[in-house]
């Protein structure tokens, strides 16, 4: 079980029967608004309240890596584009939809919906 707190810390609970062990996986300092696993569960996307997107690879147990920075516009949500998990798609509050290369955050395409986007 992965979860985060307001302080931007990603936790992992390993649960066995009635016992559990808690580990801190990453501390990104920014509050995390959503967590999303890739379809094959190899990559976890972390979207912060400030709109920055990080990747975390549970098998490597390393630090979270900043993929997309919110310097130009606040990312509201992101998701993987299957089947290969090489790409992700994001949307900003202003309605800009972008496809990114997951490896290094290179923008491959974008379009604007010309509407303000909200998450419910």
C-alpha positions as CSV (number, residue, x, y, z in Angstrom):
1,X,0.0,0.0,0.0
2,X,1.5,3.4,-1.0
3,X,0.2,6.7,0.4
4,X,1.3,10.2,1.0
5,X,0.8,12.9,3.6
6,X,0.5,16.6,3.3
7,X,4.2,17.1,3.8
8,X,5.0,15.4,0.5
9,X,6.3,12.1,1.9
10,X,5.6,8.9,0.0
11,X,5.1,5.9,2.4
12,X,4.9,2.2,1.7
13,X,3.0,-0.2,4.0
14,X,4.0,-3.8,3.6
15,X,1.1,-5.8,5.1
16,X,1.3,-9.4,6.1
17,X,-1.7,-10.8,7.9
18,X,-2.3,-8.7,11.0
19,X,1.3,-7.2,10.9
20,X,2.6,-4.3,8.9
21,X,5.9,-2.5,8.3
22,X,6.0,1.1,7.2
23,X,8.8,2.6,5.1
24,X,9.4,6.1,3.8
25,X,10.1,5.9,0.1
26,X,10.6,9.5,-1.0
27,X,10.3,13.0,0.4
28,X,9.6,15.5,-2.3
29,X,8.8,18.4,0.1
30,X,5.6,19.4,-1.9
31,X,2.2,18.1,-0.9
32,X,1.2,15.2,-3.1
33,X,-2.3,15.5,-4.6
34,X,-2.5,12.2,-6.4
35,X,-0.7,8.9,-6.9
36,X,-1.1,6.8,-10.1
37,X,0.5,3.4,-11.0
38,X,1.4,2.5,-14.5
39,X,-0.7,-0.4,-15.9
40,X,2.2,-2.8,-15.2
41,X,2.9,-1.4,-11.7
42,X,6.5,-0.5,-12.4
43,X,6.2,3.3,-12.2
44,X,4.3,5.5,-9.8
45,X,3.4,9.0,-10.9
46,X,3.2,11.6,-8.1
47,X,1.3,14.9,-8.9
48,X,1.9,17.7,-6.4
49,X,-0.5,20.4,-5.3
50,X,1.9,22.9,-7.0
51,X,1.4,20.9,-10.3
52,X,4.8,19.3,-10.5
53,X,4.9,15.6,-11.6
54,X,7.4,13.1,-10.3
55,X,8.1,9.4,-11.1
56,X,9.0,6.8,-8.6
57,X,10.1,3.2,-9.4
58,X,9.2,0.9,-6.5
59,X,11.5,-1.9,-7.6
60,X,14.5,0.4,-7.5
61,X,13.6,2.0,-4.2
62,X,15.3,5.2,-5.2
63,X,14.3,8.8,-4.9
64,X,11.4,10.3,-6.8
65,X,12.6,12.0,-10.0
66,X,11.1,15.2,-11.2
67,X,9.6,14.6,-14.6
68,X,7.6,17.8,-15.3
69,X,8.0,21.1,-13.6
70,X,5.1,23.4,-13.0
71,X,7.1,26.5,-14.0
72,X,4.9,27.4,-17.0
73,X,1.5,26.1,-15.9
74,X,0.1,24.0,-13.1
75,X,-0.4,20.4,-14.0
76,X,-3.7,19.2,-12.7
77,X,-3.6,15.5,-13.5
78,X,-1.5,13.0,-15.4
79,X,-1.9,9.4,-16.6
80,X,0.0,6.8,-18.5
81,X,-0.5,6.0,-22.2
82,X,-0.4,2.2,-22.5
83,X,0.6,-0.3,-23.7
84,X,4.3,0.3,-23.2
85,X,4.4,2.9,-20.5
86,X,6.8,5.1,-22.5
87,X,4.5,8.1,-22.5
88,X,2.2,10.0,-20.2
89,X,-0.5,12.6,-20.8
90,X,-1.1,15.6,-18.6
91,X,-3.6,18.3,-18.4
92,X,-3.2,21.8,-16.9
93,X,-5.8,24.0,-15.2
94,X,-5.9,26.1,-18.3
95,X,-6.9,23.1,-20.5
96,X,-3.6,22.4,-22.1
97,X,-3.2,18.6,-22.8
98,X,0.3,17.3,-23.4
99,X,1.9,14.0,-24.3
100,X,5.3,13.5,-22.7
101,X,8.1,11.0,-23.0
102,X,8.2,9.3,-19.6
103,X,12.0,8.7,-19.7
104,X,13.0,12.4,-19.6
105,X,9.9,14.6,-19.7
106,X,10.4,15.6,-23.4
107,X,7.1,17.1,-24.7
108,X,6.0,15.3,-27.8
109,X,2.7,17.0,-28.6
110,X,0.2,19.4,-27.1
111,X,-3.2,20.9,-27.7
112,X,-5.4,23.3,-25.9
113,X,-9.0,22.5,-25.0
114,X,-9.7,26.2,-24.6
115,X,-11.6,25.6,-21.3
116,X,-10.7,25.7,-17.6
117,X,-10.3,22.2,-16.2
118,X,-11.4,21.0,-12.8
119,X,-10.9,17.6,-11.0
120,X,-13.9,16.2,-9.2
